[in-house]
Amino acid sequence: MPSNDILFQPIKIGDVELPNRIVMASMSRARTDNPDLVPVALQAEYYRQRASAGLIMSEGTWPSEEAIGALQVPGLFNERQAEGWKRVTDAVHADGGRIFVQLGHCGAASHPDLHCGRLPLAPSAVGLEQPVFTPGGFKTSPTPQAMTLEDIERTIGDYAHATRLARQAGFDGVELHGIVGYLIPEFLNETFNLRRDHYGGSIENRARFVLEVLEAMIGEWSAGRVGLKLSPGVGLGRLQPTAQTLPTYEYLVAEVSKLKLAYLQLYHPAGDLGGTPVAALAAGTAAYFRPFYDGTIMANGGLTQESARAMLEAAHADLVSFGAPYIANPDLVERFRHGLPLAVADPETYYQGGERGYTDYAPAPR
């Protein structure tokens, strides 16, 4: 690759200097095999192996017990979990890497079996009817319990507390998970948010929750250490884009721009968007929202080395993130840099299990 290849140029995002623009996207790998949801040594090795990324995004991580929506996914809501994550961040930093933790709440995409029989919390009592992996196998998510104002206030505080623990655990920053059909998209979608208070109804009200969460996270650290990931064109279960989706996200992105975050990450869906309410995103979600956001944009979703480079060169994005390629290619940056072929991952080992299909992928021979 030429020395001036934009993929390998350094960039500063908020308060953090990155050596290149290749980001490892968040991927749940379900290796936290203990009831306390404390990251284990195997996870420290997994992330360490991928430290050459310009930035590593951790797997989605619970900011509270109420946020849980799957098995064997780590948390960051108590001291023991922070200590477990400190082992991860120390390993990444020892190899020269940088790592943000992604904090996410599943909202209605959960099940009482994960909450001692209690219904999951969501903006309104509207069900996703989404399969949830529980101790008893996959079960369909039920109609959730509508959050009270006290629940909302507590949840905002949970994100702030998790951000405080992220600093303590040695992360370089935090990312707010706002994609697919989890809690934040539920607040933004008018078919799932039926509230009649100041968190529902108008676009401004439906966007209020995510903005207040971001402000709380910023208050625990700084805007330059906080990122946000959104996926306007992606649905989950019964939550799908509507005619109000693009106006809602246009407003939200413009408001987020004022917060001067480290970055905004935008996930572009696979498949043909023609004939959908979000058909205008067909040429690229990052490109569509660029005029609404005065800051660093990270593009995510189905990128190749070539398409990622083209996106950066066209200034549609400033960073590019890769998920699946990082499973079998811990040295993805080096493979891209030297034009080496990519290894293929085994989907049977994506979730759960031990080191097989997790830390046993070798670097490319050179």
C-alpha positions, 0 to 999 in steps of 0.5 A, a space after each residue: 500500500 502507498 505510504 499516503 493511503 488514507 486508511 493508515 493516516 493518524 487522526 485525533 478523535 476528541 481527546 484521543 490520538 489514533 495511529 490509523 483510521 481502521 476501527 474494530 467494531 463492537 461484536 458480542 462473542 459471549 465469552 463472559 462465562 461467570 454469573 457475575 459478568 466479570 470479563 475473564 483473562 481470555 477476553 484480555 488476550 482476545 482484545 490484546 491480539 487486536 491492539 493494532 487497530 486504530 481503535 478497539 470498540 469493546 463488545 456491547 456491555 451492560 450499564 446495569 442489571 436492568 440492561 441485560 438482554 443475553 447470556 455471557 455478556 459482560 457488565 460494567 456496573 460494579 467494582 468487580 466488573 471494572 477490575 475485570 475490564 482493567 485487565 483488558 485495558 491494561 493488555 491492550 495498552 501494553 501492546 500500544 492499542 486504544 479501546 472504548 467500551 460500548 454501553 448498551 441497554 436492551 430495553 424490550 429485547 429481553 426476557 423475564 428469565 434474565 431478570 428474576 421473573 421481572 418484565 424488561 423495561 422499555 419506553 412503552 408496553 409494546 412488544 418486539 416479539 424478538 428471540 432472546 437467548 435465555 438460560 432455557 434457550 431462545 424465548 420470545 421477548 414479551 410485552 415489556 413494562 413501560 418505564 416510569 419517570 423514576 425508571 428513566 432517571 435511574 437509567 440515565 444515572 446508570 449510564 453515568 455510573 458506568 462511564 465513571 467505572 469505565 474511567 476507573 477501568 482504564 478505557 480511553 472512552 465510552 460509546 453509547 449503543 443506540 442501534 438496532 431495536 434496543 432501548 434508544 431506538 425504542 425511544 426514537 420510534 413513534 410506534 414503540 414510544 407511545 408516551 404522553 410525557 416529555 419523553 414521547 410524542 414529538 420528535 424533540 421529546 422522543 430524542 430527549 432520552 438519548 440526549 440526556 444520557 449523552 449529557 450524563 456520560 459527558 458529565 462523568 468524563 468529557 465530550 471528547 471521550 464519548 461516542 454514539 452509534 446509531 443505525 437509522 436504517 435498521 430494525 429489529 423484530 416489530 421495530 422497523 423504520 417508518 416515515 418519521 425515521 429520517 426526520 427523527 434522526 436528522 433532528 437527533 444528529 443535528 442536536 448531537 453535533 452540538 455536543 462535540 462528541 469524539 465521534 458519531 458512528 453510523 451503521 449502514 444496513 445490508 440489503 436493498 433499501 429501495 421501497 422502504 421509508 429509508 430508501 434515501 440512505 441507499 447511497 450510504 448512511 454516513 454520506 446521508 448524515 454528513 450535512 447534519 453533523 459537524 464532527 468526526 463520523 465513523 462508518 460501519 457495516 459491510 465495508 471492504 478495504 476498498 469501499 472503506 478507502 473510497 468512503 474516506 477519500 470521498 470525505 463521507 466518513 473520517 473513520 471506518 469500522 470492521 466487525 466480522 473481518 476482525 474475528 479471524 484476522 486479529 492483524 487486520 491492519 497489517 493484512 490491509 497494509 501489506 495486501 495479504 489475504 483475509 482468513 475466514 472465520 467459523 460461524 459455529 464458534 462466534 458465540 460462547 465456548 472458549 479459545 476455539 474460534 476466539 483467540 486461536 486465529 493466527 496472524 498472516 505469514 509474511 
